[in-house]
Structures are given as C-alpha cells and as structure tokens.
Amino acid sequence: MKSKLIYWEAKIRGKKVKIINPNFYIILLIFISIIAIVFLALNSSMFNNLGTELTREYLNKMFVFKSSSQSFDTENLWTLSLIYLWSTIKIVTLGTTIGFLLALLTSFFGSKKIFNNVFSIVFRIFILFLRALPIIYMINLFRTGFVGNDSAFLIFAWFTWLWVHRYLIDYINSLDFKYFDQARKLNKNIFSLYYREIFLRLKTKIISLYFYSFESNIRWVSLLSAVGVIGIGTLFYIPLSQPFVIDISEATIPLFVYVIFLLIFEAFNFCLINLIFKSRSIILNNKKNLILKYWWKKIVIFCLLLTTAFISIATLFDLEYNYATTHVMINMIQRLFQIDLAKVFASNSTSPIVSLLSVIGQAFSITFFVFIIGLIIGILSNSKINSKTTSIIWKLLSVFIRSIPFIVLFYVLNPLWIRPHSTLFIVLIFQGSFTFSRKVSEAIDKIDLIIYNNLKRNGFSKIKIFWLYIYPLIRKELMYQNALEFESQIRSLIFLGVFGINHLGQIINSFSERQTYSELANYIWPTAAFIILLEIVTYQIFEKNKVNIFIRYKEKLIALYKTKFTKKII
C-alpha cells in the first residue's frame, strides 16, 4: 500500500483503489476549526461577572412551584397549564394532520421517480421556493391574516407540510421502482400502483414520521410563544421574558407540565417504534396466539389514527374562521415582489447581503461545533459499541436536554454575557449537539460490526477502530445530515432574530409587525435565494449521485483491514 498525503493506494483483485488518508481529515479539521473559532470569536461578547448572581437567582426560582399568578389572574396554575396544554395539543394535532395529508399529496406529484414531466419540475421548483421563505415571515403573514387559533393552526399545517414533504420525497426516491415502472408500462392505474408499490412499503415509516412531526411541532410551541402564538409556551415565556415585572417562579408549573408531556410522548414514541413497528418472528400455535401477537398491533395503530382523526375534526369546530384581515395578508404577499436591488447590494453594515453573510458565518460556526460534539455524544450513546449502562445514561441525558425549551435556557443563562449572542451560540450548540448525536447513533446502528468486534478482540482502541472503520462507513450519511443541520441553523438564526440576536431576523420581524412591507422584499429574496442554492447544492452532492454507502466502501475497507491491520497483528 502506497501512502500519500490525501490518498492511500491499494490493490484489490489486481485493480488499484484509492482510500482517503485519515491524516488528511485531521488537517482539514484543523483548518475548519480555525474558521469556526474565528466566526465564534467575532460574534461573542465578554463574560458578565455581575450576571452570575442573577442567573443563580433565576435557577433557584425555577424550582419554586408557585401555583398563583398575577399576570394570568389565576390562583391555580396547575389547572390553567393543563387547559393550555390541551388547547395546544388540539391545535398541533389538527395542524400536523392537515399538513401531513398535504405532504402525502404533494410528494406524490413532486417525486421525480413517479413524474418527471414539465409540470412536475415546475411543481418541485414551486415547493422549493415556499420552503426557502424565512420562517418569521410566514408566521407574521398568517398572524396578519388570521386571528387566535386559526393562525396557529395554519402555521403548524404550513411547516408540517413543507418539512414532511422533503422527508417523504427522500423515502420515495430511495425505493426500487423496477416493478412500479413495469406495471406502469402496462397502463395500470397510477394511484393504485402508488398505494400498492410505494405507500404500503413505506407505511411504517410514514406513521412514525407523523408522530415525529407532531413531537417537533410541540417543541416549537415554546418558541412560537415569543412571536405571539398562543399555547402553553405563553405561560412560561411571559414570566421568563419579563423577570423584573413578573415573578419568574410563575413559569415553573407550566414548564413542568410541558416538559413532563414531552417526556411522556418521547416514551410513547420509543414504545411505538420498538414494540409496534419493529418486526419480530411470530410462532403461530393457535388462533388466539395469532390475535395476541399480530392483530393487537393493527388494533393499536387503528385506535391511534382514530383518536387523531377525532381530535382533528373536533378542533375544526373550535376555529373562528375570521377572514376580516386577510386583505392585509394579500397586500403583504403582493409587496413581496417589490424589490429594490440598490438597497439589496448596498455596502453598509445593515444591508441585506451583509446581514445574510453574518447569519451564514454564525450558522457555519454553530454547525461545526454541533457536528464535533454531537459526534462524540452519538458514539457514547450507541448501544452497539458501548456498554448498556453508558448508552442508557447518555440517551436519557439526551432526552432530558432536548425536552428543555430553548427560551428557558436562553433567558436563564443570558445574564452571564454582555450581549445575547454568546448565550445564543452556547444554547444552540448545546441542544443541537444532543439532537445531532441521535442521528450519529442511528447511522452506527445500520452497519455490521463484525470487523469492529474482530479489531477490538485484537487490541485496537475504540478511537482507532471508529476512525479507520466505522467513520468511513457513515461519513457520507453524516455529511448529508450536517448539510441539513447547516440549513436548519440558518433558518433558526433568522427566526431567533426576534430576540435581538441578529440583524436579519430582527429587521424582517420588525418590518412585518410595523407593516412596512415595501422593505421586506429586500431582505427576504436574498435569504430565499441562498437557501434555494444551498438545497440545490446539497441535492447535487448527496442525492443525485447517491449510492449505497456500504457497497461502495465494502471492498475498500476489507482491503484496508487485510493489508494494513493484519500485518500488525501477525
């Protein structure tokens, strides 16, 4: 084997193959680390020594269960929290259901493997444009045109639709369309083909995705309360955001109810995946055994779908259907196409392009640290390469951290720094790392660890085995997830501008609230254009040339194992 700076050259069955030198990754990692640290330093602020006492006071008050509230005029926050929680569950269920059904429909027409005509291409471009619009703009758009629960429902439906659409497209495009194409050539009904050859094959994933999207929307409730969307998040956002006016301990009970519900739902999802959807061999001794071991799963799924349908239909009757201000929303959309290019490309520090570049730099830095820390946590939490005790501890910690709302950590830790930028970075990196670790652990679960166990028995350390064996197998999947994380961080940072953290999100929210719609387009179009470009680049790199990672690296890894490691063992 010839060793070079970037590649190792080896022969497999008389053919030369190239394997990337792991040392090259170290050099690349150092280079990217320097860039990320520079961006982090430019957007950070000094530590506030005077804020330590205030943060300690906030933490102490967060453990005081104060049942009365002056701000909400109630003597029983427990009851009020449960009422708000139930109202939130109803709106989120309806929004998730409608959005999910829309995603099922649009993914059918938007898949290039089902339709690849002019209409399908135009339709995919249209969906891509809708996905690229900043979150804060769409939230203010719906709040302008509708009131109360109507706007909340539309917000959840909108984001569920566009978010689930992308996942369903990935699911569909990953399938083998051999039988589908053969049956289609025989002029069979395309809708029945879709149901039989696609939907039934993806049924388990689709149902799991529905509950996962529901959970994501429940988590979003706390952040949406910062922009006036009513829900249980309102009960702890208002005390947290006004600590000098309202006793911060009023947030404890609503927060406790919210977190407990998230933990219960997390446990429910775990049971759903591992007890309902995971295939197990069934020994059919009698008819009763068949009912107990097979049909009970179908009954549970049917009951869940029936409950969801019932809650969604009942919530439809609770909406106000007030369209008195929809003309303002239409005006807001029309003004979106009035762009002033001179202002877009202005060279001042608050111009749209400069503001966007600042967000991109922040997102790059955050994504880098999320990847590194998430990779470490993901390795530690994986049950295949660690003891059960270690894995369970890290998984439970991950579940707990992800259950704490962003705004709680932000407002409690914010006094520690002069400016909120540092708080934002720390919280986004902290929570993002635990979320990313879940994807790392899932990627490791997919690979065959026979070679890993052999190397471990021969005295190789876990770090060396991971770096030379496991990482090459999951590298492409992690890079793809990292690209999605980068896009997600850009969207999140723009939305979090409502906290005064970056100029781009702050100005979009400010113009929306003050109805200065003529200026909105100058900031929205550059942002949307960059996100569209990012999605296209991601597709070209990871989707268009996507291959089975395990087939691609199988022979290379075996060659590496035989030619480099076995010699050391001998």
C-alpha positions in Angstrom: 0.0 0.0 0.0 1.4 3.4 -1.0 0.9 6.2 1.5 0.3 9.7 0.2 -1.0 13.0 1.7 -4.6 12.6 0.6 -5.0 9.0 -0.7 -3.8 5.5 0.2 -3.4 3.3 -2.9 -4.1 -0.4 -2.6 -4.7 -3.3 -5.0 -7.9 -5.3 -4.8 -8.1 -8.3 -7.3 -5.5 -6.7 -9.4 -7.2 -3.3 -9.5 -5.9 -0.1 -7.9 -8.3 1.6 -5.5 -7.9 4.8 -3.5 -8.7 5.3 0.1 -8.6 8.7 1.6 -5.8 9.1 4.1 -7.3 9.7 7.6 -4.5 12.2 8.3 -5.9 14.4 5.6 -9.1 14.7 7.6 -7.1 15.9 10.6 -5.5 18.7 8.5 -9.0 19.6 7.1 -10.5 19.5 10.6 -7.8 21.9 11.9 -8.4 24.3 9.1 -12.2 24.3 9.5 -11.8 24.6 13.3 -9.8 27.8 12.9 -12.5 29.3 10.7 -15.3 28.3 13.0 -13.5 29.7 16.1 -12.8 33.0 14.3 -16.6 33.3 13.5 -17.4 32.4 17.1 -15.0 35.0 18.5 -16.3 37.7 16.2 -19.9 37.1 17.4 -19.2 36.6 21.1 -19.1 39.0 24.0 -17.4 39.5 27.3 -18.5 37.4 30.4 -20.6 39.4 32.8 -19.5 38.8 36.3 -22.4 40.7 37.7 -24.8 38.4 35.9 -23.7 35.3 37.9 -25.8 36.2 40.9 -28.9 36.9 38.7 -28.6 33.5 36.9 -28.3 31.8 40.3 -31.4 33.6 41.4 -33.3 32.6 38.3 -32.3 28.9 38.7 -33.4 29.0 42.4 -36.8 30.5 41.4 -37.3 27.9 38.6 -37.6 25.2 41.3 -40.3 27.1 43.3 -43.7 25.8 42.3 -45.8 28.9 42.7 -49.5 28.0 42.0 -50.9 31.5 41.8 -50.3 34.0 39.1 -51.0 37.8 38.9 -50.1 38.1 35.2 -52.7 35.4 34.2 -55.1 36.3 37.0 -55.4 32.7 38.4 -55.0 31.0 41.8 -54.3 27.6 40.2 -51.6 27.4 37.6 -51.8 23.7 37.5 -55.3 23.8 36.1 -54.5 26.7 33.7 -51.4 24.8 32.5 -53.4 21.7 31.7 -56.1 23.7 29.9 -53.5 25.5 27.8 -51.7 22.1 27.2 -54.9 20.5 25.9 -55.6 23.5 23.7 -52.1 23.3 22.3 -52.4 19.5 21.7 -55.7 20.1 19.7 -54.2 22.8 17.5 -51.0 20.9 16.9 -52.9 17.7 16.1 -55.0 19.5 13.6 -52.1 21.4 12.0 -49.9 18.3 11.9 -52.7 16.2 10.4 -53.7 18.7 7.6 -50.0 19.4 6.8 -49.2 15.7 6.7 -52.0 14.9 4.4 -50.9 17.8 2.1 -47.3 16.4 2.2 -48.6 12.9 1.1 -50.3 14.5 -1.8 -47.5 16.8 -2.9 -44.8 14.2 -2.5 -46.8 12.0 -5.0 -46.7 14.7 -7.6 -43.3 16.0 -6.6 -41.3 12.8 -6.9 -39.1 12.7 -9.9 -39.4 8.9 -10.0 -43.2 9.0 -10.4 -43.5 12.1 -12.6 -40.6 13.7 -14.5 -42.5 15.9 -16.8 -42.6 19.7 -17.1 -45.5 20.1 -14.6 -43.6 18.0 -12.0 -40.4 20.1 -12.5 -42.3 23.4 -12.1 -44.1 22.0 -9.1 -40.8 21.0 -7.4 -39.4 24.4 -8.0 -42.5 26.0 -6.5 -42.2 23.8 -3.4 -38.5 24.7 -3.1 -39.4 28.4 -3.2 -42.0 28.0 -0.5 -39.5 26.1 1.7 -37.0 28.9 1.2 -39.2 31.7 2.7 -38.0 32.7 6.1 -40.0 31.2 9.0 -40.5 34.5 10.7 -42.0 36.0 7.6 -44.6 33.2 7.2 -45.5 33.3 10.9 -46.2 37.1 10.7 -48.0 36.5 7.4 -50.5 34.1 9.0 -50.8 36.2 12.1 -51.6 39.2 10.0 -54.4 37.5 8.0 -55.9 35.4 10.8 -56.6 35.5 14.5 -56.1 33.3 17.5 -56.1 29.6 17.0 -56.8 30.0 13.2 -53.3 31.5 12.7 -51.7 28.9 15.0 -53.3 26.0 13.1 -52.2 27.4 9.7 -48.6 27.9 11.0 -48.3 24.3 12.2 -50.0 23.0 9.0 -47.7 25.0 6.8 -44.4 23.9 8.4 -45.5 20.3 8.7 -46.5 20.2 5.1 -43.1 21.6 3.8 -41.0 19.7 6.3 -42.7 16.3 5.9 -42.8 16.8 2.1 -39.0 16.7 1.9 -38.7 13.6 4.1 -41.4 11.7 2.0 -39.6 12.6 -1.2 -36.4 11.1 0.2 -38.3 8.0 1.3 -39.9 7.6 -2.1 -36.7 8.2 -4.1 -34.8 5.6 -2.1 -37.2 2.8 -3.2 -36.6 0.4 -6.1 -39.0 1.3 -8.8 -38.5 -1.7 -11.0 -41.9 -3.3 -10.5 -43.6 0.1 -10.4 -42.2 1.0 -13.9 -43.0 -2.4 -15.3 -46.6 -2.2 -14.2 -46.9 1.4 -15.4 -45.9 0.4 -18.9 -48.9 -1.9 -18.9 -51.1 1.2 -18.4 -52.2 0.2 -14.9 -53.8 2.9 -12.7 -51.0 5.0 -11.2 -52.9 5.8 -8.0 -53.4 2.1 -7.2 -49.8 1.5 -8.1 -48.7 4.2 -5.8 -50.7 2.7 -2.9 -49.6 -0.8 -3.5 -45.9 -0.4 -4.5 -45.0 2.8 -2.6 -47.4 3.6 0.3 -47.7 0.1 1.7 -43.9 -0.4 1.5 -43.4 2.9 3.4 -46.4 2.6 5.7 -44.4 2.1 8.9 -42.0 5.0 8.1 -44.9 7.2 7.3 -46.8 6.6 10.5 -43.5 7.1 12.5 -42.9 10.3 10.6 -46.3 11.6 11.6 -45.7 11.2 15.3 -42.2 12.6 14.9 -43.6 15.7 13.2 -46.2 16.1 16.0 -43.4 16.0 18.6 -41.4 18.6 16.6 -44.4 20.9 16.5 -45.0 20.5 20.2 -41.4 21.6 20.8 -41.9 24.6 18.5 -44.7 25.8 20.7 -42.4 27.3 23.2 -40.5 29.4 20.6 -43.7 30.4 18.8 -44.9 32.0 22.0 -42.2 34.6 21.5 -44.0 35.9 18.4 -47.4 35.9 19.9 -48.7 32.4 19.0 -51.0 31.3 21.9 -50.2 28.0 23.6 -48.8 26.5 26.7 -45.5 28.2 25.9 -47.1 31.6 26.6 -47.5 30.6 30.3 -43.7 30.3 30.8 -42.5 32.7 28.1 -44.1 35.8 29.6 -42.6 35.4 33.1 -39.2 34.5 31.7 -39.1 37.5 29.3 -40.2 40.0 32.0 -38.3 38.9 35.1 -38.3 42.4 36.6 -42.1 42.8 36.2 -43.4 39.3 36.8 -42.1 36.7 39.3 -40.1 34.2 37.3 -41.3 31.4 39.6 -44.7 31.7 37.8 -43.1 29.9 34.9 -42.2 26.7 36.9 -45.6 24.9 36.9 -46.4 25.5 33.2 -42.8 24.5 32.3 -43.0 21.4 34.4 -46.3 20.3 32.8 -44.9 21.0 29.3 -41.6 19.0 29.9 -43.5 16.1 31.5 -45.7 15.8 28.5 -42.7 15.9 26.2 -41.0 13.1 28.2 -44.2 11.0 28.1 -44.5 11.5 24.4 -40.9 10.6 23.9 -41.5 7.3 25.8 -44.6 6.7 23.7 -42.6 7.2 20.5 -40.0 4.7 21.8 -42.6 2.1 22.6 -44.3 2.7 19.2 -41.1 2.1 17.3 -39.7 -0.8 19.3 -42.9 -2.6 20.2 -45.3 -1.8 17.4 -43.2 -1.2 14.3 -40.2 -3.4 14.9 -40.6 -6.8 13.1 -40.4 -9.9 15.2 -40.9 -13.6 14.4 -44.3 -14.9 15.4 -44.9 -18.6 16.3 -48.5 -19.4 15.5 -49.6 -22.2 17.7 -53.3 -21.3 17.6 -55.8 -18.7 16.5 -55.7 -16.9 19.9 -51.9 -16.6 19.6 -52.3 -15.0 16.2 -54.7 -12.4 17.6 -52.4 -11.6 20.5 -49.1 -11.4 18.6 -50.2 -9.9 15.3 -53.6 -8.2 15.3 -53.1 -6.3 18.5 -50.6 -4.1 16.7 -53.1 -3.3 14.0 -55.7 -2.5 16.6 -53.3 -0.1 18.4 -52.4 1.7 15.2 -56.1 1.9 14.2 -57.0 3.4 17.6 -54.2 6.0 17.4 -55.3 7.0 13.9 -59.0 7.2 15.0 -58.1 9.3 18.0 -56.1 11.6 15.9 -58.9 12.0 13.4 -61.4 12.6 16.2 -59.3 15.4 17.8 -58.6 17.0 14.4 -62.3 17.1 13.4 -63.4 18.3 16.8 -60.8 21.1 16.7 -62.1 22.3 13.3 -65.3 23.3 15.1 -63.3 25.4 17.6 -61.7 27.6 14.9 -63.1 31.1 14.4 -62.9 31.3 10.6 -62.4 35.1 10.8 -61.2 36.5 7.5 -61.6 40.2 8.3 -57.9 41.0 7.9 -57.0 38.7 5.0 -56.7 41.7 2.7 -53.7 42.8 4.8 -52.1 39.4 4.3 -52.7 39.7 0.5 -51.1 43.1 0.5 -48.1 41.7 2.3 -47.7 39.0 -0.3 -48.0 41.5 -3.2 -45.4 43.7 -1.7 -43.0 40.7 -1.6 -42.4 41.3 -5.4 -41.3 44.9 -5.0 -37.6 44.6 -4.6 -35.0 47.4 -4.6 -31.7 46.0 -5.9 -29.8 49.1 -4.9 -30.7 48.5 -1.3 -30.1 44.8 -1.5 -26.5 45.3 -2.7 -25.7 48.3 -0.5 -22.3 48.2 1.2 -23.4 49.4 4.6 -23.3 47.2 7.7 -27.1 46.7 7.8 -27.7 45.9 4.1 -29.5 42.6 3.3 -26.4 40.9 1.8 -24.1 41.9 4.7 -26.8 40.8 7.2 -27.2 37.4 5.4 -23.4 36.8 5.3 -23.3 37.4 9.1 -26.0 34.8 9.6 -24.2 32.3 7.3 -21.0 32.8 9.3 -22.8 32.2 12.6 -24.6 29.1 11.2 -21.2 27.7 9.9 -19.6 28.1 13.3 -22.5 26.6 15.2 -22.9 23.7 12.8 -19.2 22.9 13.1 -19.3 22.6 16.9 -22.6 20.7 16.8 -21.0 18.2 14.4 -17.9 17.6 16.6 -19.7 17.5 20.0 -22.7 15.6 18.5 -20.3 13.0 17.0 -18.7 12.4 20.4 -22.1 12.1 22.2 -23.5 9.9 19.4 -20.6 7.4 19.8 -21.0 7.4 23.6 -24.8 6.8 23.4 -24.7 4.0 20.9 -25.6 0.6 22.4 -23.6 -1.4 19.8 -20.2 -0.1 20.7 -20.7 0.7 24.4 -22.0 -0.9 27.5 -25.8 -0.8 28.1 -25.2 1.4 31.2 -23.2 4.0 29.3 -25.6 4.0 26.4 -28.7 4.4 28.6 -27.1 7.2 30.7 -26.3 9.3 27.6 -29.6 8.6 25.9 -31.6 9.6 29.0 -29.5 12.8 29.3 -30.1 13.5 25.6 -33.9 13.1 26.0 -33.9 15.4 29.1 -31.8 18.1 27.4 -34.0 18.1 24.2 -37.0 18.5 26.4 -35.9 21.8 27.9 -37.3 24.7 25.8 -34.7 26.9 24.1 -36.2 30.1 25.7 -35.8 28.7 29.2 -32.0 28.1 28.7 -31.7 31.4 26.9 -33.3 33.7 29.5 -31.7 31.9 32.5 -28.2 32.0 31.0 -28.4 35.3 29.2 -27.3 37.5 32.2 -23.9 35.8 32.1 -22.8 37.7 29.0 -22.8 41.4 28.0 -24.6 40.6 24.7 -27.1 37.8 23.9 -25.1 36.5 21.0 -22.9 34.3 23.3 -25.9 32.9 25.0 -27.5 32.0 21.6 -24.3 30.3 20.5 -24.0 28.2 23.6 -27.6 27.1 23.8 -27.9 26.3 20.1 -24.6 24.3 20.2 -25.6 22.6 23.4 -29.1 21.5 22.3 -28.1 20.9 18.7 -25.3 18.6 19.7 -27.7 16.2 21.5 -30.1 16.3 18.6 -27.3 15.5 16.1 -26.0 12.7 18.4 -29.2 10.9 17.8 -28.5 10.8 14.0 -25.0 9.6 14.6 -26.2 6.8 16.8 -28.8 5.8 14.2 -26.1 5.7 11.5 -23.9 3.5 13.6 -26.8 1.1 14.2 -27.2 0.4 10.5 -23.7 -1.0 10.0 -22.4 -4.6 10.5 -19.9 -4.6 13.4 -18.3 -7.9 12.7 -15.0 -6.4 11.7 -15.3 -3.9 14.6 -15.6 -6.8 17.1 -12.6 -8.6 15.5 -10.4 -5.5 15.7 -11.5 -4.9 19.3 -10.5 -8.5 20.2 -7.1 -7.9 18.6 -6.3 -5.0 20.9 -7.3 -2.0 18.8 -8.7 1.0 20.7 -12.2 2.2 20.2 -11.0 5.6 18.9 -8.7 3.9 16.3 -11.4 1.5 15.2 -14.0 4.2 14.9 -11.7 6.5 12.9 -10.5 3.8 10.4 -13.5 1.5 10.2 -16.8 3.0 11.4 -16.4 6.6 10.3 -15.7 5.8 6.6 -19.0 3.8 6.5 -21.1 6.5 8.0 -19.2 9.5 6.6 -21.4 10.3 3.7 -24.6 10.0 5.8 -23.1 12.3 8.5 -22.0 14.8 5.8 -25.6 14.8 4.4 -27.1 15.3 7.9 -24.5 18.0 8.6 -25.6 19.9 5.4 -29.2 19.7 6.6 -28.1 20.9 10.0 -26.4 23.9 8.4 -29.5 24.8 6.6 -31.6 24.3 9.7 -29.3 26.6 11.7 -29.6 29.4 9.1 -33.4 29.2 9.4 -33.3 29.1 13.2 -30.9 32.0 13.5 -33.1 34.2 11.3 -36.2 33.3 13.4 -34.3 33.9 16.6 -33.7 37.4 15.4 -36.9 38.2 17.3 -34.7 38.1 20.4 -32.4 40.8 19.0 -29.6 38.3 18.3 -29.0 39.1 14.6 -30.0 42.0 12.3 -31.5 39.9 9.5 -34.2 38.2 11.6 -34.8 41.3 13.7 -35.4 43.5 10.7 -37.7 41.0 8.9 -39.8 40.7 12.1 -39.8 44.5 12.7 -40.9 45.3 9.1 -43.6 42.6 9.3 -45.0 43.9 12.6 -44.9 47.5 11.6 -46.4 46.6 8.2 -43.5 48.2 6.3 -44.0 45.7 3.6 -42.1 47.7 0.9 -38.8 46.9 2.7 -39.4 43.3 3.4 -38.7 42.0 -0.1 -35.1 43.4 0.0 -34.3 41.1 2.9 -36.5 38.1 2.0 -35.3 37.5 -1.6 -31.5 37.2 -0.9 -32.3 34.9 2.0 -34.6 32.7 0.0 -32.1 32.7 -2.9 -29.3 31.4 -0.7 -31.5 28.7 0.9 -32.6 27.6 -2.6 -28.9 27.5 -3.8 -28.0 25.5 -0.7 -30.7 23.0 -1.3 -29.7 22.6 -4.9 -26.0 22.1 -4.0 -26.9 19.6 -1.3 -29.1 17.7 -3.8 -26.3 17.6 -6.4 -23.7 16.4 -4.0 -25.6 13.9 -1.9 -28.8 12.9 -3.7 -28.1 12.9 -7.5 -25.0 10.7 -7.1 -26.3 8.9 -4.1 -25.0 5.3 -3.9 -25.3 2.6 -1.3 -22.5 3.6 1.1 -21.9 0.1 2.4 -21.5 -1.4 -1.1 -19.2 1.4 -2.1 -16.8 1.0 0.8 -17.1 -2.7 1.5 -14.1 -3.9 -0.6 -12.0 -0.9 0.2 -12.4 -1.5 4.0 -11.7 -5.2 3.6 -8.5 -4.3 1.7 -7.5 -1.8 4.4 -8.2 -4.4 7.1 -6.2 -7.1 5.4 -3.2 -5.1 4.1 -2.7 -2.7 7.0 -4.0 -4.2 10.2 -3.4 -7.9 9.9 0.3 -7.4 9.4 0.4 -5.6 12.7 -1.4 -8.5 14.4 1.0 -11.1 12.9 
